[in-house]
Amino acid sequence: MAHFDPNARPFSHQWLNDRLAVDTLKRVLSTEYWIPKNINFLWAMGMVLAATFGVLLISGIFLLMYYIPDTKQAFDSVNYTIMSEVGYGWLWRHMHGVAASVVFLIIYIHMFTGIYYGSYKRGRELIWLSGMLLFVSFSAEAFSGYMLPWGQMSYWAGMVITNLFSLGSLDFQGLVEWIRGDYVPGQAFLGRFFMLHVLLMPLVIMALIVLHFGTLRLPHVNNKDGEEIDFEAEAEKWKAGKRKEAKVIPFNPVFLSKDTFVLGVYFIFYFYLVFYHFEFAMDPVNFDPADPLKTPPHIYPEWYFLWSYEILRPFPKDPGLIAFGFAQVIFFLLPFLDRSPNVAPANRRGIFKFWFWILLVDMIVLTVMGKVPPIGIYTTIGTVAAWVFIILWVLLPFITKAEKPVRGHK
Amino acid sequence: MSDRRDFFGKVLGAYAGLGALGALYAAKRTWDPLPSVKAAGFTTIDLSQAQENVLYTEMWRGKPIFVLKVPKQDKKAYEDKRLITVGGDKFFIAIGLCTHLGCIPAYYPDQHKFICACHGGQFDAAGEVLKAPPPSPLVIPPFTVKGKKVVLGEAGPEYKKLKEAGLVA
């Protein structure tokens, strides 16, 4: 049986230690969780994401107090009550909308950092997979949130995206109607997407964030050279006072103070957007109330979904759906499609260097082409970019299989 | 001892599994369209007062429905097999959403055709495609003829015949 000191004063350090092992928790989770020194500001993106999620949660709580999930009242509860009646309601809404958009920018930077430095291999596969699950959950969270103001874009995006579940020629109309709870998006649809947005998806995301942190604890974060560090030996050096010699620093307080600096810079950028450029996250079409009898002339998703939307668009119905499905799942397979044992920056990995930069540029091209109307030269560029995306992933196992060991590695 | 534990483990698993299945079924049913939604899934249209070459837009399951008494002088459309005969007159009835990307085309009575403002698709007075991008004709919803009325949402013998002939979409 555990030993409880009868003389410890309630809530004193020892009293808490006996009951909650606070010292052990602090040591394992922060002061003796080691981070390599050889990193740059891109390693702060995880904390930036966690902080942005916090901003979304808090601004969301304030919005939730006045939002009404009713097809007749939702639009006004957002655009009238919250925007002009509730004190500082506009602030919460703009913070929420801008953070929802910016969080995807940071997610993409975080993902491409991982791809560039090979941070999904050699024990880090689960970090990548749990991160991809977070990406999918954030996508579901963003989409369900986009339905709530019940404007024209909410309604028609809801119509188009739920229509995808008819799976083209398989014509699963019953499944589409089940997801909507109606023949078209209506009250049942708004009610369930409200529930998903404010409860179920946030719960899933929070659980996945814990898992994502958990998957990091044993393999530790990667470093700029993909060097395999003996964390225990390096930690001993730090603890022995040889702080210059050690290749690692403790998460708390050393790494966290660097993180906090990056957070400070990030929040200047973020609040600049919130106060002066919030309109980029507010589609003008969505300021018309939902009208089932009038389709907006040009339906497009928010910028962060454009690349996968563009992969769907240039193809006929069924192949388009298959290409879209491919784009949704292929990133999950990255740790298994990359057959090279090298954990190193892409620029030192031969052909993979080109693979990485072509993929990045291709996704930017797809994003831009998803926004412009599908006419003339845009259709051609979009089609080529969609094929390049597919071909890149098909080539990946062959490119990496043939890759030579990087110097300094086995 | 271990056999006994295995056995109880299996019993517990089966018991919990049954409960989980029941809960899943209840969850599935909760997401089904409500009876009131399903009951509202039928629309009756009275065609006795319809005038030739005038487009009427009704609503069925939240979607616009085009009803057009096809003018006799438009011979090609008038002979189209997709038309529905009600009380001796020929009607074109379809979901008023362009089969390209779901915009609502407008009817031009003098030209006897539908033109979609979104991407320039055109349909004749029987909903057949005159000009791409729409890949297929305007879709005919399930219907049944009752005297001078048409009930949408219920597949009658006329609808089934059209469907078998592959003419509904």
Interface residues (C-beta under 8 A of the other chain):
Chain A: W156 M159 V160 E177 W178 I179 R180 G181 D182 Y183 V184 G186 A188 R192 P292 L293 K294 T295 P297 H298 I299 K317
Chain B: K28 W31 D32 P33 L34 V37 G41 T57 M59 R61 G62 K63 P64 L97 L101 G102 C103 I104 A117 C118 P135
